[in-house]
């Protein structure tokens, strides 16, 4: 799975504008930061939100409402609302919020 994620992340650099907000629906946060070159990266985590980059699934809609130009990279695109699929790469779907 990590090889597929790494390849998808190389593409993130070309697809997602650097100043846009990115939510990574995967726990490999450090790899994403290294390869994607994005400025605002968050992860979806079911555990307690202690670190600034963690968003609990119950808070995702509010977070999404507060942001513009937001992307979600996931293997489970049906879990998200108010998004459109931009590209699918190595089982990762790049969603852009509406």
C-alpha atoms as an extended CHARMM CRD file, in Angstrom:
* protein
*
        98  EXT
         1         1  UNK       CA              0.0000000000        0.0000000000        0.0000000000  PROA      1               0.0000000000
         2         2  UNK       CA              2.8090000000        2.4590000000        0.7530000000  PROA      2               0.0000000000
         3         3  UNK       CA              4.1790000000        2.2030000000       -2.8130000000  PROA      3               0.0000000000
         4         4  UNK       CA              0.7400000000        3.0150000000       -4.2260000000  PROA      4               0.0000000000
         5         5  UNK       CA              0.3930000000        5.9520000000       -1.8520000000  PROA      5               0.0000000000
         6         6  UNK       CA              3.8330000000        7.2750000000       -2.7430000000  PROA      6               0.0000000000
         7         7  UNK       CA              3.0000000000        7.1980000000       -6.4610000000  PROA      7               0.0000000000
         8         8  UNK       CA             -0.2960000000        8.9590000000       -5.8400000000  PROA      8               0.0000000000
         9         9  UNK       CA              1.4990000000       11.6030000000       -3.8240000000  PROA      9               0.0000000000
        10        10  UNK       CA              3.9190000000       12.3810000000       -6.6160000000  PROA      10              0.0000000000
        11        11  UNK       CA              0.8340000000       13.2160000000       -8.6700000000  PROA      11              0.0000000000
        12        12  UNK       CA             -0.6380000000       15.3340000000       -5.8750000000  PROA      12              0.0000000000
        13        13  UNK       CA              2.2010000000       17.7550000000       -6.4000000000  PROA      13              0.0000000000
        14        14  UNK       CA              1.1290000000       18.2900000000      -10.0250000000  PROA      14              0.0000000000
        15        15  UNK       CA             -2.6590000000       18.2500000000       -9.4500000000  PROA      15              0.0000000000
        16        16  UNK       CA             -3.2860000000       20.1600000000       -6.2250000000  PROA      16              0.0000000000
        17        17  UNK       CA             -2.2720000000       23.8270000000       -5.9740000000  PROA      17              0.0000000000
        18        18  UNK       CA              0.2770000000       24.2570000000       -3.2070000000  PROA      18              0.0000000000
        19        19  UNK       CA             -1.8490000000       26.6710000000       -1.1510000000  PROA      19              0.0000000000
        20        20  UNK       CA             -4.9850000000       24.5060000000       -1.1660000000  PROA      20              0.0000000000
        21        21  UNK       CA             -6.0190000000       22.5360000000        1.9200000000  PROA      21              0.0000000000
        22        22  UNK       CA             -5.5290000000       18.7600000000        1.7260000000  PROA      22              0.0000000000
        23        23  UNK       CA             -7.1420000000       16.0910000000        3.8660000000  PROA      23              0.0000000000
        24        24  UNK       CA             -5.3840000000       12.7650000000        3.6400000000  PROA      24              0.0000000000
        25        25  UNK       CA             -7.6580000000        9.8420000000        4.4970000000  PROA      25              0.0000000000
        26        26  UNK       CA             -4.6200000000        7.7110000000        5.2840000000  PROA      26              0.0000000000
        27        27  UNK       CA             -2.3300000000        7.5020000000        8.2960000000  PROA      27              0.0000000000
        28        28  UNK       CA              0.9150000000        7.8790000000        6.3330000000  PROA      28              0.0000000000
        29        29  UNK       CA              1.0510000000       11.5900000000        7.1030000000  PROA      29              0.0000000000
        30        30  UNK       CA              4.8320000000       12.0690000000        7.0110000000  PROA      30              0.0000000000
        31        31  UNK       CA              5.1980000000       10.4390000000        3.6040000000  PROA      31              0.0000000000
        32        32  UNK       CA              2.5040000000       12.6920000000        2.2230000000  PROA      32              0.0000000000
        33        33  UNK       CA              4.1530000000       15.8260000000        3.5910000000  PROA      33              0.0000000000
        34        34  UNK       CA              7.4820000000       14.8390000000        2.0710000000  PROA      34              0.0000000000
        35        35  UNK       CA              6.2470000000       13.9270000000       -1.4020000000  PROA      35              0.0000000000
        36        36  UNK       CA              3.3340000000       16.3020000000       -1.9180000000  PROA      36              0.0000000000
        37        37  UNK       CA              4.9990000000       19.6210000000       -1.0500000000  PROA      37              0.0000000000
        38        38  UNK       CA              1.6630000000       20.9620000000        0.2650000000  PROA      38              0.0000000000
        39        39  UNK       CA              1.3690000000       23.6520000000        2.9380000000  PROA      39              0.0000000000
        40        40  UNK       CA             -1.8960000000       22.6450000000        4.6670000000  PROA      40              0.0000000000
        41        41  UNK       CA             -2.2690000000       18.9040000000        5.2480000000  PROA      41              0.0000000000
        42        42  UNK       CA             -4.6300000000       17.1980000000        7.6860000000  PROA      42              0.0000000000
        43        43  UNK       CA             -5.5790000000       13.5960000000        8.4110000000  PROA      43              0.0000000000
        44        44  UNK       CA             -8.8550000000       12.0150000000        9.4230000000  PROA      44              0.0000000000
        45        45  UNK       CA             -8.3890000000       10.2370000000       12.7430000000  PROA      45              0.0000000000
        46        46  UNK       CA            -10.8950000000        8.4870000000       14.9780000000  PROA      46              0.0000000000
        47        47  UNK       CA             -8.7500000000        9.0450000000       18.0400000000  PROA      47              0.0000000000
        48        48  UNK       CA             -8.8370000000       12.1630000000       20.1840000000  PROA      48              0.0000000000
        49        49  UNK       CA             -7.9310000000       15.3450000000       18.3380000000  PROA      49              0.0000000000
        50        50  UNK       CA             -4.7810000000       16.4490000000       20.1090000000  PROA      50              0.0000000000
        51        51  UNK       CA             -2.5400000000       17.4930000000       17.2700000000  PROA      51              0.0000000000
        52        52  UNK       CA             -3.4780000000       20.3120000000       14.8960000000  PROA      52              0.0000000000
        53        53  UNK       CA             -3.4470000000       18.0740000000       11.8140000000  PROA      53              0.0000000000
        54        54  UNK       CA             -6.0080000000       15.5380000000       13.0910000000  PROA      54              0.0000000000
        55        55  UNK       CA             -9.6890000000       15.9100000000       12.2240000000  PROA      55              0.0000000000
        56        56  UNK       CA            -12.2350000000       13.6010000000       13.8200000000  PROA      56              0.0000000000
        57        57  UNK       CA            -14.7470000000       12.2410000000       11.2610000000  PROA      57              0.0000000000
        58        58  UNK       CA            -17.5940000000       13.8520000000       13.2380000000  PROA      58              0.0000000000
        59        59  UNK       CA            -15.9830000000       17.2820000000       12.7150000000  PROA      59              0.0000000000
        60        60  UNK       CA            -15.2330000000       16.8930000000        9.0180000000  PROA      60              0.0000000000
        61        61  UNK       CA            -18.3510000000       18.6600000000        7.7030000000  PROA      61              0.0000000000
        62        62  UNK       CA            -17.7310000000       21.7310000000        9.8620000000  PROA      62              0.0000000000
        63        63  UNK       CA            -14.0700000000       21.7700000000        8.8560000000  PROA      63              0.0000000000
        64        64  UNK       CA            -15.0680000000       21.4670000000        5.2030000000  PROA      64              0.0000000000
        65        65  UNK       CA            -17.5760000000       24.3250000000        5.5340000000  PROA      65              0.0000000000
        66        66  UNK       CA            -14.8550000000       26.5920000000        6.9380000000  PROA      66              0.0000000000
        67        67  UNK       CA            -12.3850000000       25.9680000000        4.1040000000  PROA      67              0.0000000000
        68        68  UNK       CA            -12.2700000000       26.8460000000        0.4460000000  PROA      68              0.0000000000
        69        69  UNK       CA            -10.1380000000       25.0710000000       -2.1320000000  PROA      69              0.0000000000
        70        70  UNK       CA            -10.0460000000       21.8050000000       -0.2250000000  PROA      70              0.0000000000
        71        71  UNK       CA             -9.0350000000       18.3750000000       -1.4990000000  PROA      71              0.0000000000
        72        72  UNK       CA             -9.4890000000       14.9210000000       -0.0060000000  PROA      72              0.0000000000
        73        73  UNK       CA             -7.2840000000       11.9990000000       -1.0000000000  PROA      73              0.0000000000
        74        74  UNK       CA             -8.8920000000        8.6960000000       -0.0850000000  PROA      74              0.0000000000
        75        75  UNK       CA             -9.4340000000        5.0620000000       -0.9910000000  PROA      75              0.0000000000
        76        76  UNK       CA            -13.0610000000        5.4150000000        0.1700000000  PROA      76              0.0000000000
        77        77  UNK       CA            -14.6230000000        8.2310000000       -1.8780000000  PROA      77              0.0000000000
        78        78  UNK       CA            -18.1770000000        7.1880000000       -1.0150000000  PROA      78              0.0000000000
        79        79  UNK       CA            -17.5050000000        8.2540000000        2.5870000000  PROA      79              0.0000000000
        80        80  UNK       CA            -17.5010000000       11.9350000000        1.5730000000  PROA      80              0.0000000000
        81        81  UNK       CA            -20.2220000000       14.3840000000        0.5670000000  PROA      81              0.0000000000
        82        82  UNK       CA            -20.2180000000       17.5820000000       -1.4770000000  PROA      82              0.0000000000
        83        83  UNK       CA            -17.1560000000       16.5660000000       -3.4770000000  PROA      83              0.0000000000
        84        84  UNK       CA            -16.3220000000       15.7590000000       -7.0650000000  PROA      84              0.0000000000
        85        85  UNK       CA            -13.7970000000       13.2070000000       -8.2900000000  PROA      85              0.0000000000
        86        86  UNK       CA            -10.9160000000       14.8220000000      -10.1500000000  PROA      86              0.0000000000
        87        87  UNK       CA             -8.7100000000       11.7810000000      -10.7410000000  PROA      87              0.0000000000
        88        88  UNK       CA             -8.1920000000        8.2380000000       -9.4830000000  PROA      88              0.0000000000
        89        89  UNK       CA             -4.6150000000        7.0690000000       -9.2100000000  PROA      89              0.0000000000
        90        90  UNK       CA             -3.4120000000        3.7410000000       -7.7430000000  PROA      90              0.0000000000
        91        91  UNK       CA             -6.6840000000        3.1950000000       -5.8340000000  PROA      91              0.0000000000
        92        92  UNK       CA             -6.5520000000        6.7100000000       -4.3530000000  PROA      92              0.0000000000
        93        93  UNK       CA             -9.3030000000        9.1190000000       -5.3800000000  PROA      93              0.0000000000
        94        94  UNK       CA             -8.5340000000       12.8330000000       -5.4790000000  PROA      94              0.0000000000
        95        95  UNK       CA            -11.7190000000       14.6410000000       -4.4610000000  PROA      95              0.0000000000
        96        96  UNK       CA            -12.2770000000       18.3910000000       -4.7120000000  PROA      96              0.0000000000
        97        97  UNK       CA            -14.8470000000       19.9340000000       -2.4290000000  PROA      97              0.0000000000
        98        98  UNK       CA            -17.7260000000       21.8110000000       -4.0110000000  PROA      98              0.0000000000
